[in-house]
Amino acid sequence: MIKKVVCLLVIASLVLTVSCQKKEQSKEEQDKIMNPTPQKMDSTENYEPTRKVAAVDGKYPVMTFDKTEHDFGMINSGDKVEYSFNFKNTGEADLIITRAVGSCGCTIPEYPKEAIKPGESAKMKVSFNSAGKHGQQQKTVTIITNTEKGTESLTIKASINEKK
């Protein structure tokens, strides 16, 4: 009888230990979702900001682009093309780009890692690889920033001739 009670206690403590560990893991996973580490995240995944960055003294940066859409026109399947979007911080606080994400793996953005002061200009280079694509293509780049909205968006387009 005592052996059965001891076995039940051991099994119960193991079950509790395992279930507590799973709760801790899910909390860690939750922390990763709420506070993502940009260098560990795949640039092809969709990203929705989970929290808004607070303004400094009620002031936000403003990301003002010369244009937010670029059409590469007619290109051949397999071509790799790129375009640099010019922008300026027309706000009243330093602009910080936390992350930029292409809508698919064929669209790769490169963004400044340092803060852009009010009045300063910078560029965001977007590369597009048309390999395996044909016809009309439209891709987006979502930029995660400390602007009031929290995200900005760019669009690239191309008409792709299929290789024969």
C-alpha positions as a Markdown table, in Angstrom:
| # | Residue | x | y | z |
|---|---|---|---|---|
| 1 | Met | 0.0 | 0.0 | 0.0 |
| 2 | Ile | 2.8 | 2.4 | 0.9 |
| 3 | Lys | 4.5 | 1.6 | -2.4 |
| 4 | Lys | 1.4 | 2.6 | -4.3 |
| 5 | Val | 1.0 | 5.9 | -2.5 |
| 6 | Val | 4.7 | 6.7 | -3.0 |
| 7 | Cys | 4.4 | 5.8 | -6.7 |
| 8 | Leu | 1.3 | 8.0 | -7.1 |
| 9 | Leu | 3.1 | 10.9 | -5.3 |
| 10 | Val | 6.1 | 10.6 | -7.6 |
| 11 | Ile | 3.9 | 10.4 | -10.7 |
| 12 | Ala | 1.9 | 13.4 | -9.5 |
| 13 | Ser | 5.0 | 15.5 | -8.9 |
| 14 | Leu | 6.4 | 14.6 | -12.3 |
| 15 | Val | 3.1 | 15.7 | -14.0 |
| 16 | Leu | 3.2 | 19.0 | -12.1 |
| 17 | Thr | 6.8 | 19.6 | -12.9 |
| 18 | Val | 6.3 | 18.9 | -16.6 |
| 19 | Ser | 3.1 | 21.1 | -16.8 |
| 20 | Cys | 4.9 | 24.0 | -15.0 |
| 21 | Gln | 7.8 | 23.8 | -17.5 |
| 22 | Lys | 5.3 | 23.9 | -20.4 |
| 23 | Lys | 3.7 | 27.0 | -18.9 |
| 24 | Glu | 7.1 | 28.7 | -18.6 |
| 25 | Gln | 7.9 | 27.8 | -22.2 |
| 26 | Ser | 4.7 | 29.3 | -23.4 |
| 27 | Lys | 5.4 | 32.4 | -21.4 |
| 28 | Glu | 8.8 | 32.6 | -23.1 |
| 29 | Glu | 7.2 | 32.1 | -26.5 |
| 30 | Gln | 4.7 | 34.9 | -25.6 |
| 31 | Asp | 7.6 | 37.2 | -24.7 |
| 32 | Lys | 9.2 | 36.5 | -28.0 |
| 33 | Ile | 6.0 | 37.4 | -29.8 |
| 34 | Met | 5.5 | 40.6 | -27.8 |
| 35 | Asn | 9.2 | 41.6 | -27.9 |
| 36 | Pro | 10.6 | 40.2 | -31.1 |
| 37 | Thr | 14.3 | 40.1 | -31.7 |
| 38 | Pro | 14.7 | 41.4 | -35.3 |
| 39 | Gln | 18.0 | 39.6 | -36.1 |
| 40 | Lys | 16.5 | 36.2 | -35.3 |
| 41 | Met | 13.3 | 36.7 | -37.4 |
| 42 | Asp | 13.0 | 35.6 | -41.0 |
| 43 | Ser | 12.5 | 38.5 | -43.3 |
| 44 | Thr | 9.8 | 36.7 | -45.3 |
| 45 | Glu | 7.3 | 36.3 | -42.4 |
| 46 | Asn | 4.4 | 38.7 | -42.0 |
| 47 | Tyr | 4.8 | 41.0 | -39.1 |
| 48 | Glu | 2.3 | 43.0 | -37.2 |
| 49 | Pro | 3.6 | 45.3 | -34.5 |
| 50 | Thr | 2.4 | 44.3 | -31.1 |
| 51 | Arg | 2.8 | 47.6 | -29.3 |
| 52 | Lys | 3.1 | 51.2 | -30.1 |
| 53 | Val | 6.3 | 53.1 | -29.3 |
| 54 | Ala | 5.6 | 56.1 | -27.0 |
| 55 | Ala | 6.3 | 59.5 | -28.3 |
| 56 | Val | 9.1 | 61.5 | -26.7 |
| 57 | Asp | 7.5 | 64.6 | -25.1 |
| 58 | Gly | 4.5 | 64.0 | -27.4 |
| 59 | Lys | 6.6 | 64.4 | -30.5 |
| 60 | Tyr | 6.9 | 61.7 | -33.2 |
| 61 | Pro | 9.1 | 61.4 | -36.3 |
| 62 | Val | 7.4 | 61.5 | -39.6 |
| 63 | Met | 8.7 | 59.4 | -42.5 |
| 64 | Thr | 8.0 | 61.4 | -45.7 |
| 65 | Phe | 8.9 | 59.5 | -49.0 |
| 66 | Asp | 9.5 | 61.1 | -52.4 |
| 67 | Lys | 7.2 | 58.3 | -53.6 |
| 68 | Thr | 5.9 | 55.1 | -52.0 |
| 69 | Glu | 5.5 | 53.1 | -55.2 |
| 70 | His | 7.9 | 52.1 | -58.0 |
| 71 | Asp | 7.2 | 50.2 | -61.2 |
| 72 | Phe | 10.2 | 48.4 | -62.8 |
| 73 | Gly | 8.2 | 48.1 | -66.0 |
| 74 | Met | 8.9 | 45.1 | -68.2 |
| 75 | Ile | 11.7 | 42.8 | -67.0 |
| 76 | Asn | 12.7 | 39.2 | -67.9 |
| 77 | Ser | 12.1 | 36.3 | -65.6 |
| 78 | Gly | 15.3 | 35.8 | -63.5 |
| 79 | Asp | 16.3 | 39.5 | -63.5 |
| 80 | Lys | 17.3 | 41.0 | -60.2 |
| 81 | Val | 16.4 | 44.6 | -60.0 |
| 82 | Glu | 16.6 | 47.2 | -57.2 |
| 83 | Tyr | 15.3 | 50.6 | -56.4 |
| 84 | Ser | 16.1 | 53.1 | -53.7 |
| 85 | Phe | 13.2 | 55.0 | -52.1 |
| 86 | Asn | 14.3 | 58.4 | -50.8 |
| 87 | Phe | 12.7 | 59.6 | -47.5 |
| 88 | Lys | 13.1 | 62.4 | -45.0 |
| 89 | Asn | 12.3 | 62.7 | -41.4 |
| 90 | Thr | 9.9 | 65.6 | -41.4 |
| 91 | Gly | 8.9 | 65.1 | -37.8 |
| 92 | Glu | 10.2 | 66.4 | -34.4 |
| 93 | Ala | 11.9 | 63.3 | -33.0 |
| 94 | Asp | 14.6 | 60.9 | -34.2 |
| 95 | Leu | 13.3 | 58.3 | -36.7 |
| 96 | Ile | 14.2 | 54.7 | -35.8 |
| 97 | Ile | 13.5 | 51.9 | -38.2 |
| 98 | Thr | 13.2 | 48.7 | -36.2 |
| 99 | Arg | 12.6 | 46.4 | -39.1 |
| 100 | Ala | 11.6 | 46.2 | -42.8 |
| 101 | Val | 9.9 | 43.1 | -44.2 |
| 102 | Gly | 9.2 | 42.2 | -47.8 |
| 103 | Ser | 5.9 | 40.5 | -48.6 |
| 104 | Cys | 7.8 | 37.4 | -50.0 |
| 105 | Gly | 11.3 | 36.1 | -50.0 |
| 106 | Cys | 11.9 | 37.6 | -53.5 |
| 107 | Thr | 11.6 | 41.2 | -52.1 |
| 108 | Ile | 14.5 | 42.2 | -49.8 |
| 109 | Pro | 14.6 | 45.7 | -48.2 |
| 110 | Glu | 17.8 | 47.3 | -46.8 |
| 111 | Tyr | 17.3 | 50.1 | -44.3 |
| 112 | Pro | 19.4 | 52.5 | -42.3 |
| 113 | Lys | 20.2 | 51.0 | -38.9 |
| 114 | Glu | 21.1 | 54.4 | -37.2 |
| 115 | Ala | 18.6 | 57.0 | -36.1 |
| 116 | Ile | 17.6 | 59.6 | -38.7 |
| 117 | Lys | 17.5 | 63.1 | -37.0 |
| 118 | Pro | 14.6 | 65.5 | -37.8 |
| 119 | Gly | 15.3 | 67.2 | -41.2 |
| 120 | Glu | 17.7 | 64.4 | -42.3 |
| 121 | Ser | 17.2 | 62.3 | -45.4 |
| 122 | Ala | 18.0 | 58.6 | -46.1 |
| 123 | Lys | 17.3 | 55.8 | -48.5 |
| 124 | Met | 15.6 | 52.4 | -48.3 |
| 125 | Lys | 16.9 | 50.0 | -51.0 |
| 126 | Val | 14.5 | 47.3 | -52.2 |
| 127 | Ser | 15.8 | 44.4 | -54.2 |
| 128 | Phe | 13.5 | 42.2 | -56.2 |
| 129 | Asn | 14.4 | 38.8 | -57.7 |
| 130 | Ser | 12.0 | 37.8 | -60.5 |
| 131 | Ala | 13.3 | 34.2 | -60.8 |
| 132 | Gly | 10.3 | 31.8 | -61.1 |
| 133 | Lys | 7.9 | 34.7 | -61.6 |
| 134 | His | 5.9 | 35.7 | -64.6 |
| 135 | Gly | 3.1 | 38.2 | -65.5 |
| 136 | Gln | 2.1 | 41.2 | -63.4 |
| 137 | Gln | 3.8 | 41.2 | -59.9 |
| 138 | Gln | 3.2 | 43.6 | -57.0 |
| 139 | Lys | 5.1 | 43.3 | -53.8 |
| 140 | Thr | 5.1 | 45.3 | -50.6 |
| 141 | Val | 7.6 | 46.3 | -48.0 |
| 142 | Thr | 6.3 | 46.9 | -44.5 |
| 143 | Ile | 8.5 | 49.2 | -42.4 |
| 144 | Ile | 8.3 | 49.0 | -38.6 |
| 145 | Thr | 9.2 | 52.4 | -37.1 |
| 146 | Asn | 8.7 | 54.7 | -34.2 |
| 147 | Thr | 6.3 | 56.9 | -36.1 |
| 148 | Glu | 2.9 | 57.6 | -34.7 |
| 149 | Lys | 1.3 | 54.9 | -37.0 |
| 150 | Gly | 4.1 | 52.4 | -36.2 |
| 151 | Thr | 4.3 | 51.1 | -39.7 |
| 152 | Glu | 4.9 | 52.6 | -43.2 |
| 153 | Ser | 4.5 | 50.8 | -46.5 |
| 154 | Leu | 6.2 | 50.7 | -49.9 |
| 155 | Thr | 5.1 | 49.0 | -53.1 |
| 156 | Ile | 7.1 | 47.7 | -56.1 |
| 157 | Lys | 5.6 | 46.4 | -59.4 |
| 158 | Ala | 6.9 | 44.6 | -62.5 |
| 159 | Ser | 5.6 | 42.9 | -65.6 |
| 160 | Ile | 7.7 | 39.8 | -66.1 |
| 161 | Asn | 8.4 | 38.1 | -69.4 |
| 162 | Glu | 8.5 | 34.4 | -69.0 |
| 163 | Lys | 11.7 | 32.7 | -70.3 |
| 164 | Lys | 11.2 | 30.6 | -73.4 |
